[in-house]
Amino acid sequence: MSVVFVMALSGGGCTDTAVLDQNVAIVNHAWHYEDQPQLTAHITDVTRPYNIYLNLRHTPDYAYSNVFVLLHQRQPNGRDTTERLELTLAESDGRWLGRGNGSVYTHQHLIKESIHFPDTGNYVFTLEQNMRENPLREITDVGIRVEPAN
């Protein structure tokens, strides 16, 4: 199921230039604090700017209009950073944002625009839910997309 979702986000075409576009299914749609998916982007060109997106899917039964996520990043040199991100998932009147098919809503949020990675090598992104509720129910998938900026 996640493979189909990844292909849908990337357009499924062979011209996709993303260095990472991966999603991880959340077991039983219950995202626990200790469930922290790790995704690795291998950067070979530090002269190009990149955009980073956070991918998230949820059911219509998700209880909130937003979600807080901690994005941990480990660089090839071992340096770690952590950022707290808030993603808006619904309008103030309760209508879901993103694309929906009735049973799942798909969001792709630009979280970093035209950034330059300082070194070549593997960058490891770890996603941690940062809401008060544990587990956070009705989240089906989370992921990261890293692509060259246009």
Buried (B, 14 or more C-beta within 10 A) or exposed (E): EBEEBBEEBBEEEEEBEBBBBBBBBBEEBBBBBEBBBEBBBEBEEEEBEBBBBBBBBBBEEBEBBEBBBBBBBBBBEEEEEEEEBEBEBBEEEEEBBBEBEEEBBBBBBEBBEEEEBEEEBEBBBBBBBBBEEEBBBBBBBBBBBBBEEE
